[in-house]
């Protein structure tokens, strides 16, 4: 399904890390009823502020 896309190069570990980070920041946004997310595409990080 993704063989023609850049994401096909990602490992299962990469996907797992991305999903877990996404859920983590989503829980923080919900808990605090909003907030700011910082995404660093080079470092492959998403952070809640």
Phi, psi and omega per residue, in radians:
X1 nan -0.613 -3.112
X2 -1.927 0.204 -3.042
X3 -1.016 -0.483 -3.129
X4 -1.619 0.037 -3.097
X5 -1.926 2.765 3.129
X6 -1.040 -0.574 -3.092
X7 -1.128 -0.263 3.133
X8 -1.145 -0.280 3.129
X9 -1.426 -0.185 -3.093
X10 -1.370 2.469 3.102
X11 -1.448 2.942 3.071
X12 -1.078 -0.607 3.091
X13 -1.116 -0.679 3.083
X14 -1.079 -0.788 3.126
X15 -1.086 -0.779 -3.131
X16 -1.066 -0.790 3.139
X17 -1.071 -0.770 -3.135
X18 -1.105 -0.741 -3.141
X19 -1.148 -0.784 -3.138
X20 -1.134 -0.704 3.092
X21 -1.128 -0.704 3.123
X22 -1.080 -0.800 3.099
X23 -1.110 -0.672 3.141
X24 -1.066 -0.876 -3.131
X25 -1.205 -0.575 3.101
X26 -1.092 -0.753 3.113
X27 -1.065 -0.676 3.118
X28 -1.180 -0.695 3.089
X29 -1.083 -0.795 3.116
X30 -1.087 -0.836 -3.102
X31 -1.030 -0.713 -3.069
X32 -1.689 0.099 3.138
X33 0.945 0.798 3.110
X34 2.196 -3.066 3.138
X35 2.564 -2.951 -3.108
X36 -2.118 2.360 3.064
X37 -1.907 2.425 3.062
X38 -2.020 2.209 -3.132
X39 -2.003 2.182 3.071
X40 -1.975 1.749 -3.081
X41 -1.188 -0.573 3.130
X42 -1.166 -0.753 -3.133
X43 -1.523 -0.122 -3.124
X44 1.034 0.856 -3.125
X45 -2.236 2.583 2.985
X46 -2.274 2.280 -3.036
X47 -2.285 2.465 3.073
X48 -1.641 2.333 3.065
X49 -1.980 nan nan
